[in-house]
Amino acid sequence: MQERVPMADLVVTAPAKINLHLEVLGLRPDGFHELAMVMQSIDLADQLVISPSADGQIQLSCDRSELTTGGDNLIVRAAELLRSRVGLPELGARMTLRKRIPIGAGLAGGSSDGAAALFGLNQVWGLGLGESALTDLAAELGSDMPFCLGGGCQLCFGRGERLEPIAIGQVAPLGVLLIKHPQVSVSTPWAYGRCRELRGQTYLADEQAFADRRQALRLSPLVHALQGQGSWPALRNDLQSVVEPEVPVVAAGMTLLRRAEASLAVAMSGSGPSLFALFSTRELAAQAAAALAAPLAAAGFDSWVCNTRSAGVSVEA
Ligand code: C5P
């Protein structure tokens, strides 16, 4: 039997994601929504520092006081699930989260932190679990978490946990201008619940209809644009049509981002309320951020300029 070799401290990068497509297909027997999405990692990231121990203690601290660091935090839940599945309750870790991704923003910050914990603890505890075992654990903890492990640009089906990488080839990273109002958050369960109330009557009902929509997305103008073939279509996010009428900063932010010169597309990410504009380069995103700086600040938005990123969680060199 292979001996476990515990390692020293590890620093794991936990990147945010944006949704380039979010289509609500219908309801599943488990009560979740059946989705067809394109998710894309970006290089706005949290950092998780992990110090392993053998005292059975799982401890988390964070530089943002509004985040809970107890048993409901996905980092702590990931650590507890991992050690219980391998049957080693004596494993412990002290972890510190440096939070950079805005909270309650539709950017999967919490899911990415949990994925970083699974990935990092598997290494520092010397467990040697493979990618598919980690992905299965991730799916138990949250619908977006498998994507956060693998990252890059992927089609995400089912609850969001069924991944199909998109062959992007040598296409250069895109520039991203991301905005969020610091005082406004959206609850994901609320957004899906509202979607069901408003649109439930029109949901697709059978597996063949779901399969047809998945195939349409694989062959869509968006996927071609991501592969560097053809122009960018308007982006679709079905939760945006639910959230925008009830969260005024979403409508205000969209109006501002649509004024950005040279943008390829503009949309809300996930259940919001963060919004993004895409550009062919980071320089163009930075120029748009500079041009819109005054109206964005006047409307109270925070903004970030970043790039798309070709991977999910990773260990820092
Ligand atoms: O899986 P996760 O914990 O991220 O989901 C949060 C909530 O979002 C779920 O409890 C559910 O209300 C909603 N959701 C959904 N369908 C999905 C993903 C999430 O209804 N595919």
Boltz pocket constraint, residues with backbone or C-beta under 6 A from the ligand:
constraints:
  - pocket:
      binder: B
      contacts: [[A, 31], [A, 32], [A, 33], [A, 34], [A, 35], [A, 141], [A, 142], [A, 143], [A, 144], [A, 158], [A, 159], [A, 160], [A, 188], [A, 189], [A, 190], [A, 192], [A, 193]]
      max_distance: 6.0
